[in-house]
Amino acid sequence: MAEKATKGRRRHVPTRTCVACRQSDAKRDLVRIVRMPEGGVQLDPTGKKAGRGAYLCRRRSCWEQAFKRGSLEGALKTKISEADAAVLRAFAEALPAEPDVPADGASSEAPA
């Protein structure tokens, strides 16, 4: 019976928008940052913590842009403390650097 229910349907995939680059992606592919009800800002790896949330891509450039422009603070509607910002910046530094070459390894330039 369960096979019949899933056969013709596609499962809904929730999407969210990165506060830095404004691109929509699957919720699971983004990182959630949450403003806790008791104060403070934390990473939310489960996506289920209570509080106001904002999402960022898993690209270091989006994190840098969010800090530089203040878009993360704007989305969370709070000032991020230095201690919380240090934790978020450490997480961003651990993200892989963005490659200059396309993912398939091919160069976009023609050989000379």
C-alpha positions as CSV (number, residue, x, y, z in Angstrom):
1,M,0.0,0.0,0.0
2,A,2.8,2.4,0.8
3,E,4.4,1.8,-2.6
4,K,1.2,3.0,-4.3
5,A,1.1,6.3,-2.3
6,T,4.7,7.2,-3.3
7,K,4.7,6.0,-6.9
8,G,3.2,9.0,-8.7
9,R,4.2,11.7,-6.2
10,R,7.4,13.6,-5.7
11,R,8.3,14.6,-2.2
12,H,8.1,18.3,-1.4
13,V,11.6,19.8,-0.9
14,P,11.5,22.9,1.2
15,T,13.6,25.8,-0.2
16,R,15.2,28.8,1.5
17,T,17.1,31.8,0.3
18,C,20.6,32.7,1.2
19,V,20.7,36.2,2.9
20,A,23.9,37.1,1.1
21,C,23.6,36.0,-2.5
22,R,19.8,35.7,-2.6
23,Q,19.8,32.4,-4.4
24,S,17.2,29.8,-3.4
25,D,18.3,26.3,-2.6
26,A,17.1,23.2,-0.7
27,K,16.9,23.9,3.0
28,R,19.3,21.0,3.7
29,D,21.9,22.5,1.4
30,L,22.1,25.8,3.4
31,V,23.3,26.5,6.9
32,R,20.8,28.0,9.3
33,I,21.9,30.6,11.9
34,V,19.3,31.2,14.6
35,R,18.7,34.1,17.0
36,M,17.9,32.3,20.3
37,P,14.8,33.4,22.3
38,E,17.0,34.0,25.4
39,G,19.5,36.0,23.3
40,G,22.6,35.2,21.3
41,V,23.1,33.8,17.9
42,Q,24.1,30.2,17.1
43,L,24.6,27.8,14.2
44,D,21.7,25.4,13.9
45,P,22.9,22.2,12.1
46,T,19.5,20.5,12.7
47,G,17.4,23.4,11.4
48,K,15.0,22.9,14.3
49,K,16.1,25.2,17.1
50,A,13.5,27.7,18.3
51,G,14.1,31.3,17.3
52,R,14.4,33.5,14.3
53,G,16.5,31.9,11.6
54,A,18.5,33.0,8.6
55,Y,20.2,30.9,5.9
56,L,23.6,31.1,4.2
57,C,25.1,29.0,1.4
58,R,28.0,26.7,2.2
59,R,30.3,29.1,0.3
60,R,32.9,31.2,2.2
61,S,32.2,34.2,0.0
62,C,28.5,34.3,1.1
63,W,29.6,34.3,4.7
64,E,32.1,37.1,4.1
65,Q,29.5,39.1,2.2
66,A,26.9,38.6,5.0
67,F,29.3,39.9,7.6
68,K,30.5,42.8,5.4
69,R,27.1,44.0,4.4
70,G,25.4,43.3,7.7
71,S,22.7,41.2,5.9
72,L,22.9,38.5,8.6
73,E,22.2,40.9,11.4
74,G,19.4,42.4,9.3
75,A,17.8,39.1,8.7
76,L,18.0,38.1,12.3
77,K,17.0,41.6,13.5
78,T,19.6,41.7,16.1
79,K,23.2,42.8,16.8
80,I,25.6,39.9,16.8
81,S,28.0,39.9,19.7
82,E,31.7,39.6,19.2
83,A,31.7,36.2,20.8
84,D,29.0,34.9,18.6
85,A,30.5,36.5,15.5
86,A,33.9,34.8,16.3
87,V,32.1,31.4,16.4
88,L,30.4,32.1,13.1
89,R,33.6,33.3,11.5
90,A,35.5,30.2,12.6
91,F,32.8,28.1,10.9
92,A,33.1,30.1,7.8
93,E,36.9,29.7,7.7
94,A,36.4,26.0,7.9
95,L,34.3,26.0,4.7
96,P,36.2,25.0,1.6
97,A,37.7,27.8,-0.6
98,E,35.8,28.3,-3.8
99,P,37.5,26.7,-6.8
100,D,38.5,28.8,-9.7
101,V,38.0,25.9,-12.1
102,P,34.6,24.4,-12.9
103,A,33.6,21.3,-10.9
104,D,34.3,18.9,-13.8
105,G,37.9,20.1,-13.8
106,A,37.8,21.5,-17.3
107,S,39.1,25.0,-18.0
108,S,36.8,27.5,-19.5
109,E,39.6,28.9,-21.7
110,A,40.6,27.3,-25.0
111,P,44.2,25.9,-25.1
112,A,46.7,28.2,-26.9
